[in-house]
Amino acid sequence: MPAVLGFEGSANKIGVGVVRDGKVLANPRRTYVTPPGTGFLPGDTARHHRAVILDLLQEALTEAGLTSEDIDCIAYTKGPGMGAPLVSVAVVARTVAQLWNKPLLGVNHCIGHIEMGRLITGATNPTVLYVSGGNTQVIAYSEHRYRIFGETIDIAVGNCLDRFARVLKISNDPSPGYNIEQMAKRGKKLVELPYTVKGMDVSFSGILSFIEETVFAMLVEITERAMAHCGSQEALIVGGVGCNVRLQEMMETMCQERGARLFATDERFCIDNGAMIAQAGWEMFQAGHRTPLSESGITQRYRTDEVEVTWRD
Amino acid sequence: MQASGGGAGGAEDRDDQQSSRIPACQSGSGSAEGEAVRRAPQGRGGPGRGRAVMEAAVARPQGEQAPGGVGSAGDVAPLAVRPRRGEVVLVPFQSPLEADMARRSLLPDAQRHQGLIRKEFAVNGSDLLVRWTADDLAFIRLSMNPFLDQLSLVIRNIWSLGLPPRQSRS
């Protein structure tokens, strides 16, 4: 019954998780939140991660009720993501692996999301909509690869929402996307032009409703196209933007029309977390993957389809 | 439990090509930069425990001479004529094991900006030596700051978890 410790810190969330045989034993996380109107920069984000990661490690072990003797493998996010935060987490993973004399595993962040989504929801072979601040991909599994059917040609959908929030100085606490969603729920009327002024007052919910409906409809379209191509009857949403209830509603409508089933996880596992890295690491460890220290450098551009998925048929 | 060949300290580390012998640095006598000594925060167990004293010595501009690299002294091929700047940081640890552990943790990401700056690691006894070489001192400064942050994290990591008894004795 191997237990895997996973480190995640590719963006502004840092998490340390422990997974053993399909059970999440611990998953503490911290988020680096910047003031409204600002985004998070690599150097500052890395500084935040360095300040909390060792405490998070202890927290994870305590929550799991385990010691170093009980851990069988150390997994960490090799990429993709922001360079400085990735490095800060990777050096800790390497040091811990040496101190405890455990094998090391570099995990693709996107695959971490997918494997956690499959674990939590029980979906067997879904078409995956991966939507977050850093990534937007439609993915289907085929012949030991997670194939990218479609993706953004510029910025991720979460990045689009975050930038919009930045312009409007919407709070980043707990996340700009969450606050956009809450404000958009109060929107009752869809307007074509995102401009609403009432005297000296302004109303933003119409603008935010417009943004969400449009970008989410785009995502539903490309997911449906991938499902049609693959003959898939399951769809799985992963990534931080996957927490958005409106997106889930729109995806559910599409799935129902196709007679397909929709799977999604809650904010514990949608948003970047250490347990998802531990889970993907667990699958890889069981399949015999190992990452030598000399090959454990981080990769800011680590494609989902670069990984040979030997743990699936 | 550890699968064969999978240990973090396993023999398959192919990083020796990066562990070039760093030649003894020339102290920058009379140089404007002089020597900067920065002491890391004290850890548990008193002043001597894991204290990292970092000495930055400015190497003279290399001119036509290529930076010292793999191979014995004297096997240096000249580069095109352009000034090269170098900095060496020496970090003493409590044991060769800790120094090598730090090297293995920091080395894999050392080559991320290889086009602009070259970073070489070596362990000499209980000392970790890191040498930067670049055309512009500004690149060295930009690289050194995050390196010191990462080094500090590795040292704190070793302090907080401690060496297991069997590794301490080796």
Interface residues (C-beta under 8 A of the other chain):
Chain A: P2 G43 A46 R47 R50 I53 L54 Q58 S68 D72 I74 G83 A84 V87 S88 A90 V91 V92 R94 T95 V96 A97 Q98 L99 W100 N101 K102 P103 L104 G288 R290 P292 L293 S294 E295 S296 G297 I298
Chain B: M1 Q2 A3 G5 G6 G7 A8 G9 G10 E12 D13 R14 D15 M101 A102 R104 S105 L106 L107 P108 D109 Q111 R112 P146 D149 Q150 S152 L153 V154 R156 N157 I158 S160 L161 G162 L163 P164 Q167
